[in-house]
Amino acid sequence: METYESIREWKDNNITAFLSDTISLNDFHDQVMHKVLRIAKSKMKRDSPPCNFSWFITGSGGRFEQGFISDQDHGIVYEVSSVENDSYFKELGEEISHGLDITGYPYCQGKVMSSNPIWCKSLQDWQTQIQLWMETESWETIRYLQIFFDARVLHGKFGYIYRLKSYIYQYQLKHPFLLQRFTANVMRVKNAIGPIGQIIVERHGIYQGCVNLKYAAFLPYVNAIRLLSIKEGIQETSTLSRMNRIINLNDYEKMLKNCEKNFSDLLKYRLLLTQVKSYSDTQYLNIEKLSKEERKEIKRIIKDGKRLHDEVIALTLTKN
């Protein structure tokens, strides 16, 4: 009989066979999470869910950009609220989060998990919550909307997420200030290139000599492309898929020059981070262990990402 522990063992024994590229690795993570969901559902008192639902993942998983180690980012949308349905999906969400933790996906520090009532609601309650997030002027609610926009359905009804994302797009068309608030939320970028063109690395601690790929490289691309996707109503979740759609719209070709290659290369460098012990370790790349050509490439990726980020920020602030 399959258990969370046996899934963890299977995952640990097989994941190295899927490290050739990011697509294979993320397909493998999806397989593991599907197994966890099956067991979680089998532990419910009912033989089947009381109504239709979607289980989605977000964060790097939603964008199909998970690394060797990944934490949890997921939620549930179910068809309709009732005492029975609310109770079932609350229990299912808690079981999923528990199962993923045992399987090797640490609990999300920001509590973006199906066990959190904020991320486990009926479709109508989700729409009400998203409406409130869009109307509330706070850093936290805009962050929640950005997280939700990266949602990718792993199991169940795909239409629920599509409807909710379309609702965000239609709202920001009528209320341009929303895009400006999205922009203000991601304006700051970690400075990773020094005044004489050197890569700025950690100077102390266990990551001495390393550059934080998440903040120095990934986020400028991810945040900029997400902003353009919200602006243009693009439903794809992976950064590369979004780029592929955006580049053919509204003269974005010049702005996105080299960005698809840069981001693909960035994912390749992240695959080098397999000898790690914790989720934090997956964010740090030791520059000293790279060749001269690789350091040059990382520098170019970081500089182009900062340029893209700044151009998108300027565009979304002035066009609305």
C-alpha positions as CSV (number, residue, x, y, z in Angstrom):
1,M,0.0,0.0,0.0
2,E,1.4,3.4,-1.0
3,T,2.0,5.9,1.8
4,Y,3.5,9.3,2.0
5,E,6.7,7.8,3.3
6,S,6.9,5.4,0.4
7,I,6.3,8.3,-2.0
8,R,9.2,10.1,-0.3
9,E,11.5,7.1,-0.8
10,W,10.4,6.8,-4.4
11,K,11.0,10.5,-5.0
12,D,14.5,10.5,-3.4
13,N,15.5,7.4,-5.4
14,N,14.3,8.6,-8.8
15,I,14.6,12.4,-8.9
16,T,18.2,12.4,-10.2
17,A,17.0,10.7,-13.4
18,F,15.0,13.9,-14.2
19,L,17.6,16.5,-13.9
20,S,18.5,16.8,-17.6
21,D,16.2,19.8,-18.1
22,T,13.6,21.8,-16.2
23,I,10.6,20.4,-18.0
24,S,11.5,16.8,-17.0
25,L,12.2,17.9,-13.4
26,N,8.9,19.7,-13.1
27,D,7.0,16.8,-14.7
28,F,8.5,14.6,-12.0
29,H,7.4,17.0,-9.3
30,D,3.9,16.9,-10.7
31,Q,3.9,13.1,-10.6
32,V,4.9,13.2,-6.9
33,M,2.2,15.7,-6.0
34,H,-0.5,13.7,-7.9
35,K,0.5,10.7,-5.8
36,V,0.2,12.8,-2.6
37,L,-3.3,14.0,-3.7
38,R,-4.5,10.5,-4.3
39,I,-3.5,9.4,-0.8
40,A,-5.0,12.5,0.7
41,K,-8.3,11.9,-1.0
42,S,-8.3,8.2,0.1
43,K,-8.0,9.4,3.8
44,M,-11.2,11.3,3.6
45,K,-14.4,9.9,5.2
46,R,-16.2,10.1,1.9
47,D,-15.3,7.9,-1.1
48,S,-15.3,10.9,-3.4
49,P,-15.4,14.7,-3.1
50,P,-18.9,16.2,-2.6
51,C,-18.5,18.5,-5.6
52,N,-16.2,19.5,-8.4
53,F,-13.0,21.2,-7.4
54,S,-9.6,22.4,-8.7
55,W,-6.3,21.8,-6.9
56,F,-3.8,24.3,-8.1
57,I,-0.1,25.0,-7.4
58,T,1.5,28.4,-7.7
59,G,4.9,29.9,-7.1
60,S,7.8,28.2,-9.0
61,G,5.6,25.1,-9.4
62,G,2.8,27.1,-11.0
63,R,5.3,28.6,-13.4
64,F,6.8,25.2,-14.1
65,E,10.2,26.4,-12.7
66,Q,10.8,24.3,-9.7
67,G,14.3,23.3,-8.8
68,F,15.8,20.2,-7.2
69,I,14.1,21.1,-3.8
70,S,10.9,23.0,-3.7
71,D,8.5,24.1,-0.9
72,Q,4.7,24.1,-0.9
73,D,2.6,26.7,-2.8
74,H,-1.0,25.5,-3.5
75,G,-4.7,26.0,-3.1
76,I,-8.2,24.7,-3.7
77,V,-11.2,26.1,-5.5
78,Y,-14.4,24.1,-5.1
79,E,-17.7,24.4,-6.9
80,V,-20.1,25.7,-4.2
81,S,-20.0,26.4,-0.5
82,S,-22.1,24.4,2.0
83,V,-21.5,23.1,5.5
84,E,-20.6,19.7,4.1
85,N,-18.4,21.0,1.3
86,D,-16.6,23.5,3.5
87,S,-15.8,20.8,6.0
88,Y,-14.6,18.3,3.4
89,F,-12.2,20.6,1.6
90,K,-10.8,22.1,4.8
91,E,-9.9,18.6,5.9
92,L,-8.6,17.7,2.4
93,G,-6.4,20.8,2.3
94,E,-4.9,20.1,5.7
95,E,-4.2,16.5,4.7
96,I,-2.6,17.5,1.4
97,S,-0.3,20.0,3.2
98,H,0.7,17.3,5.7
99,G,1.3,14.7,3.0
100,L,3.5,17.1,0.9
101,D,5.6,17.9,4.0
102,I,6.3,14.2,4.7
103,T,7.0,13.7,1.0
104,G,9.8,16.3,1.0
105,Y,8.0,19.6,0.2
106,P,8.4,21.9,3.3
107,Y,5.5,23.9,4.6
108,C,5.3,27.3,2.9
109,Q,6.5,30.0,5.3
110,G,4.0,32.4,3.9
111,K,1.2,29.8,4.4
112,V,0.2,29.7,0.8
113,M,-1.3,26.2,1.2
114,S,-4.6,24.5,0.9
115,S,-4.6,24.1,4.7
116,N,-5.0,27.9,5.0
117,P,-8.6,29.1,4.6
118,I,-7.4,32.0,2.6
119,W,-6.3,29.5,-0.1
120,C,-9.2,27.0,0.1
121,K,-12.6,28.4,-0.8
122,S,-15.6,27.9,-3.0
123,L,-15.6,29.6,-6.5
124,Q,-18.0,32.4,-5.3
125,D,-16.0,33.0,-2.1
126,W,-12.8,33.1,-4.2
127,Q,-14.3,35.8,-6.5
128,T,-15.4,37.8,-3.4
129,Q,-11.9,37.5,-2.0
130,I,-10.2,38.5,-5.2
131,Q,-12.5,41.5,-5.5
132,L,-11.5,42.5,-2.0
133,W,-7.8,42.0,-2.7
134,M,-8.1,44.3,-5.8
135,E,-10.0,47.0,-3.9
136,T,-7.7,46.9,-0.8
137,E,-4.7,49.1,-1.0
138,S,-2.1,47.0,0.8
139,W,1.2,45.4,0.0
140,E,-0.1,42.0,1.2
141,T,-3.2,41.8,-1.0
142,I,-1.3,42.7,-4.1
143,R,1.2,40.0,-3.3
144,Y,-1.6,37.6,-2.9
145,L,-3.0,38.5,-6.4
146,Q,0.5,38.1,-7.9
147,I,0.8,34.7,-6.3
148,F,-2.6,33.7,-7.6
149,F,-1.9,34.8,-11.1
150,D,0.8,32.1,-11.2
151,A,-1.7,29.4,-10.4
152,R,-1.6,26.2,-12.5
153,V,-4.3,23.6,-12.2
154,L,-2.8,20.2,-11.2
155,H,-6.1,18.3,-10.7
156,G,-9.7,19.0,-11.4
157,K,-11.7,21.7,-13.2
158,F,-9.5,24.1,-15.2
159,G,-12.2,26.6,-15.8
160,Y,-12.4,27.9,-12.3
161,I,-8.9,29.3,-12.4
162,Y,-9.4,30.7,-15.9
163,R,-12.6,32.5,-14.8
164,L,-10.9,34.0,-11.7
165,K,-7.8,35.2,-13.7
166,S,-10.1,36.7,-16.4
167,Y,-11.9,38.5,-13.6
168,I,-8.6,40.1,-12.5
169,Y,-7.8,41.1,-16.1
170,Q,-11.2,42.6,-16.8
171,Y,-11.0,44.6,-13.5
172,Q,-7.6,46.1,-14.3
173,L,-8.8,47.2,-17.7
174,K,-11.5,49.3,-16.0
175,H,-9.3,50.3,-13.1
176,P,-5.8,51.2,-14.4
177,F,-4.6,52.0,-10.9
178,L,-4.5,48.3,-10.1
179,L,-1.7,47.7,-12.6
180,Q,0.2,50.6,-11.0
181,R,-0.2,48.9,-7.7
182,F,1.1,45.7,-9.1
183,T,4.1,47.6,-10.5
184,A,4.8,49.4,-7.2
185,N,4.9,46.1,-5.4
186,V,7.8,44.8,-7.5
187,M,9.8,47.9,-8.2
188,R,12.8,47.0,-6.0
189,V,15.4,44.7,-7.5
190,K,18.5,43.5,-5.7
191,N,21.6,45.2,-7.1
192,A,23.8,42.3,-8.2
193,I,26.3,44.1,-10.5
194,G,28.9,46.4,-8.9
195,P,30.1,49.8,-10.2
196,I,33.0,48.3,-12.1
197,G,30.9,45.5,-13.6
198,Q,31.7,42.8,-11.1
199,I,29.0,40.3,-9.8
200,I,28.2,41.2,-6.2
201,V,28.4,38.0,-4.1
202,E,27.7,37.2,-0.5
203,R,30.7,38.3,1.5
204,H,30.1,36.4,4.8
205,G,28.4,33.3,6.1
206,I,27.7,29.9,4.6
207,Y,27.0,31.4,1.2
208,Q,30.2,33.4,0.9
209,G,31.2,33.7,-2.7
210,C,27.7,32.9,-4.0
211,V,25.1,35.0,-5.8
212,N,21.5,34.7,-4.8
213,L,19.9,33.6,-8.1
214,K,16.4,34.1,-6.9
215,Y,16.7,37.8,-6.1
216,A,19.5,38.8,-8.4
217,A,18.4,37.0,-11.6
218,F,15.1,35.1,-11.4
219,L,12.8,37.7,-9.9
220,P,13.6,40.6,-12.3
221,Y,12.5,38.4,-15.2
222,V,9.6,36.6,-13.4
223,N,8.1,39.9,-12.0
224,A,8.5,41.9,-15.2
225,I,6.9,39.2,-17.4
226,R,4.1,38.6,-14.9
227,L,3.3,42.3,-15.0
228,L,3.1,42.3,-18.8
229,S,0.9,39.1,-18.6
230,I,-1.5,40.8,-16.2
231,K,-1.6,43.9,-18.5
232,E,-2.3,41.8,-21.6
233,G,-4.5,39.1,-20.0
234,I,-2.2,36.2,-20.8
235,Q,-3.2,33.1,-18.9
236,E,0.0,31.0,-19.4
237,T,1.9,30.6,-16.2
238,S,5.5,29.7,-17.1
239,T,7.7,32.7,-17.7
240,L,9.0,31.2,-21.0
241,S,5.4,30.6,-22.3
242,R,4.5,34.1,-21.3
243,M,7.4,35.5,-23.1
244,N,6.5,33.6,-26.2
245,R,3.0,35.1,-26.2
246,I,4.1,38.6,-25.2
247,I,6.8,39.0,-27.8
248,N,4.2,39.0,-30.6
249,L,2.1,41.7,-28.9
250,N,2.3,45.5,-29.0
251,D,5.8,45.9,-30.2
252,Y,7.4,44.1,-27.2
253,E,10.0,42.3,-29.4
254,K,12.7,44.9,-28.8
255,M,12.0,44.9,-25.0
256,L,12.2,41.1,-24.8
257,K,15.3,40.7,-27.0
258,N,17.5,37.8,-25.8
259,C,15.2,37.3,-22.8
260,E,13.9,33.8,-23.7
261,K,17.4,32.5,-24.1
262,N,18.6,34.3,-21.0
263,F,15.8,32.7,-18.9
264,S,16.4,29.3,-20.4
265,D,20.1,29.6,-19.5
266,L,19.1,30.7,-16.0
267,L,17.0,27.6,-15.5
268,K,20.0,25.6,-16.7
269,Y,22.3,27.1,-14.1
270,R,19.7,26.4,-11.4
271,L,19.9,22.7,-12.4
272,L,23.5,22.8,-11.3
273,L,22.3,23.2,-7.7
274,T,21.5,19.6,-7.0
275,Q,24.0,18.9,-4.1
276,V,21.9,20.9,-1.7
277,K,20.4,20.1,1.7
278,S,17.6,22.7,2.1
279,Y,15.3,24.9,0.0
280,S,17.5,28.0,0.7
281,D,20.5,26.2,-0.8
282,T,18.7,26.1,-4.2
283,Q,18.9,29.8,-4.5
284,Y,22.7,30.3,-4.2
285,L,25.2,29.8,-7.1
286,N,28.9,29.7,-6.3
287,I,30.5,32.0,-8.8
288,E,34.0,30.8,-8.0
289,K,33.1,27.4,-9.3
290,L,32.1,28.7,-12.7
291,S,34.4,29.1,-15.7
292,K,35.3,32.5,-17.0
293,E,32.8,32.1,-19.8
294,E,30.0,31.0,-17.4
295,R,30.6,34.0,-15.2
296,K,30.4,36.2,-18.2
297,E,27.1,34.6,-19.2
298,I,25.6,35.0,-15.7
299,K,26.6,38.6,-15.6
300,R,24.9,39.2,-19.0
301,I,21.7,37.4,-17.8
302,I,21.6,39.6,-14.6
303,K,22.2,42.8,-16.5
304,D,19.6,42.0,-19.2
305,G,17.1,41.1,-16.5
306,K,17.6,44.4,-14.7
307,R,17.1,46.3,-18.0
308,L,13.9,44.3,-18.8
309,H,12.6,45.0,-15.3
310,D,13.3,48.7,-15.4
311,E,11.7,49.1,-18.9
312,V,8.6,47.2,-17.8
313,I,8.3,49.2,-14.7
314,A,8.6,52.5,-16.7
315,L,6.0,51.2,-19.2
316,T,3.4,50.1,-16.7
317,L,3.7,53.3,-14.6
318,T,3.3,55.7,-17.6
319,K,0.8,53.8,-19.8
320,N,-2.0,53.8,-17.2
